[in-house]
């Protein structure tokens, strides 16, 4: 079998910038393996990736959906669906991954652990190539050191609707709107106490810093990447998806085409 970690596809972007709908349109390609809700719940048990063969096979295809995009039923949580799986990353790297910008290269040990884990993940799912998305800090320098030939897709969205969406989503209002969430994101010269007086200013600050960090890391790492604007994707999804597929050397498959048919796109900018 060829190396299943050649040219992995990695989506990055600020939370609520459209990464989910754009990434899932590409992840619909049946050749791709990805971290799932089972990786999120049981990160140590890699063999659970074999469950994908039960949910997705030539006899039936039980689709799972993200609740942030679609209305879901009780059984949805049991279906096999793509997930950012931060508990998996924390298991592989340490708790510093999900709560930090990690502006460094991976150590030799980290590279070995991560590559071995994802090799098993892809093989257990019976697929040919790895793809996943990461939101928040881009972590490009770290990820490129693990996957040197990775294809990065940076998703961008107009800043006002991104901030509005972030401030109104449950997880942000509950846990993140009163502090700098990611360690290393803030500038020590900035007045955090003053920023904390306004949830709007603090959220705006973090969105700005996340975008600034992504631009800096993509440049420093000399990563292979393209940018995809949420607004262009909504207006001309077929053109944008074909552009992504061409960049990643990925087949514009029937499953991807069907994804757009099954999931009518709506511009959520307000």
N, C-alpha and C positions, 0 to 999 in steps of 0.2 A: 504494500500500500504506500502511496506517495505521502509526503509530509502534509498532514492536515492543517498545519499552522502556517502554511505559506500564504502570504498576503491576506491576513485577517482584516475584516472590515470593522472599523470602529467609529461609532457616531459619538460626537461630543457636542455640548451646548449648555446654555444656561437653563435651569429648570423652568418649565412652562414656555419654552421657546418653540415648541413644535417638534421636539426630538422624537416623541413617541409615534406620532402618525407617520412621520417621514421614515424613521427606522423600520417600523413594522411593515411598511410597503415593500421594503427591500428584503426583510427577514422572511417574507412570504415565499421567497425562492426556496424550493424544496431541497436544494443541495446544501443549505446552510444550517449549521448547528449553533445554538446560542444558550447562555445561562437562562434558567427557567425559574418559575415560582418554587419548584422543588429544590433547586440550588439555593434559593433564598431561605427556605425553611429547614433544609437538611444539608448544609454545605459540605459536611464531612463524608456523606454517603454518595460517592460519585456514581455508583452503579444505578442509582435512581434515574439517571439520564436514559436508561434503557426503556423507561416508561413511555418515552416519546413514540416508540414503535407501536405501542398499544393504541395511543390516541391518534397517531398519524400513520396510516398505512394504505395499501391499495384497495382495501375493502371499505374503509370509512375514515373520515377526517373530522375529529371532534375539536372544533376551534374554541380557544379561550379568548377572552377580551379583557382589556384594561377598563376598570370601572370609571376612570377619568374620561374615557372617550365614549363608552356605550353603557346602556342599561344592561345589567347582568342578572342572571338567576342564581339560585342557591348552588347549583352544580358547577358554576363557572370556576369557583375557587379550586376545584379538583382537576380541571383540565390542564393540559400541558401548554404553557404559554411563556413567551419571552419576558425576562425580568432583569432589572439592573443588579439584583442580588448582592447588595452591599455586605450582608453577613458572610457571603462566600468570599468576597474580597478581603474582609477583615480576618477571616479564617486563614487565607493564603498569605497575607502580608502583615496582619496585625491590625488592631483597632484604629491605628493611625490612618488607614486608608480612607475610610468613609468620613472622617472628621478633619482631614488635613488636605492641604494643597499638594503635598508631596512633590516639591520642586527639586527632584533629584533622580538619578538613574537607579534602577534596581540593583541590588547586590547580586553576586554570582549565585548565592543560595536562593534568593528570591526568584531569579530567572528560572532556575531549574525546577523549583516547586511549582511555579505558575505554568510553565510550559508542559510539565508532566501532567498536571491536573487538567488543562484544557485539551491536551491530546486525548486523554481518556474520555473527557466529556464529548468530544466530537465523535470518537469511535463508538461510544455507547449509544449515541443517538443514531448511528448508522449513516452519518453524513460525510461530506467531503471537505468542508471549509468552515472556519470559525467566523462569527460575527457577533457584535454586542454593542450596547450603548452605555455611556457614562455621562451623567449630568453633574452640574456644579463645577468645581475646579476641573480643568481639562486633563491634568495629569499626563500630558503628552510626552514630556521628557521621560517619565517613568515607563509609560506604556511602550514607547518606541524603543527603549533599551531592551525590553522583553521581546517585542515583535518588530525587529528592524525594518521589515518590508511592509508594515501595516499601511492600509489605505484609510486615512482619516477623513471623515465627512463632518465638517463643522456646520451645525445648524444655527442660523441666525434669525432673529425676529425683531420687528420694530420695538424700541425700548419701552415706550409707554404702555402698550398692551401687555408686554412681558411683565412689567412691574405690577400692573393692575391684576393680572391673572395670579401672580405669585402671592400678592397680598390677600387675595380672596380664597386661596385654596386652604383646606383644613390643616394640613400638616405644617404649613408655614405660620398660620395664625396661632396655632397651638404652641409650637416649640421654637420657632426660629425668628420671629419678628422683633424680638427684644435684645438680640445679641448678634455678634459676628459669629456665624455658625461654623465656618471652617477655619481651623487653626492655621495661621500663616497667611490668611487672606488680607487682613487689615494692615495698614501702614502705621507703624508706631508713632509717626509724627501727626497723625490725624486725631482729632478730638472725639474719642468714642463716647464720652459722657454726654457731650452735646448732641451727637448723632442719635443716641438712645432716647432722646426726648421726643423723637418723631419716628414712628414706624415707617412712614413714607420715606424719609431721608435715609434711614438705616437700610431699608430694602433697596433703594436706588443706589446707594453706595456699594452694596454687595453685588448687584447686577453689573455695575460699572467695573468693579474690580475683577469680576469673573471674566468679562469680555476682554479686559486689558491683559489678564493673565494668559488667556487662550492665545491671543495674538502674539504675546511675547514668547510663549513656549513653542508655538508652531514655527516661529522664526528661528529661535535658538537651536531647536532640534533638527532643523532642515527636514521636517516631516513631509511626506507625500500626502497632500490634502487638497480638497476642494471645499468651497463654501456653498451652502444651499440656503436661500432665503425662504422662510416660511410662506411669505406672501406670494412669491413666484410659484412655489409648489402648489398652493391652493388654486392659483389662477390657471396654471398649465402643468398639472401633475404628470401627464405622460411624458412631456418634454424633459422635466426635471428628473424623473425616474430613469429615463433612458440615458440621461447625462451621467447620473450616478453609476448606473450599470456599466457604461462604457469606461468610466474612470476606474472602476473596480475590476474590470475584465470579468464581469458577471453576466450571465444570460438573462435577457429580459424575458422571463419565463411566463408561461400561461398562468401560474399561480400569482405572480405579481400583477398581471393584467386583471385577474379576477378580483384581487384585493381591492382595486380601485372601483370596480363595479359594485362590489358588496359593501363598500364603505364610502358612501357619498361624502365629499369633502365640503366643509363649511368654514368660511373665514370667521374665526372667533375674535378677531381684533375689534376692540371697542374703544 
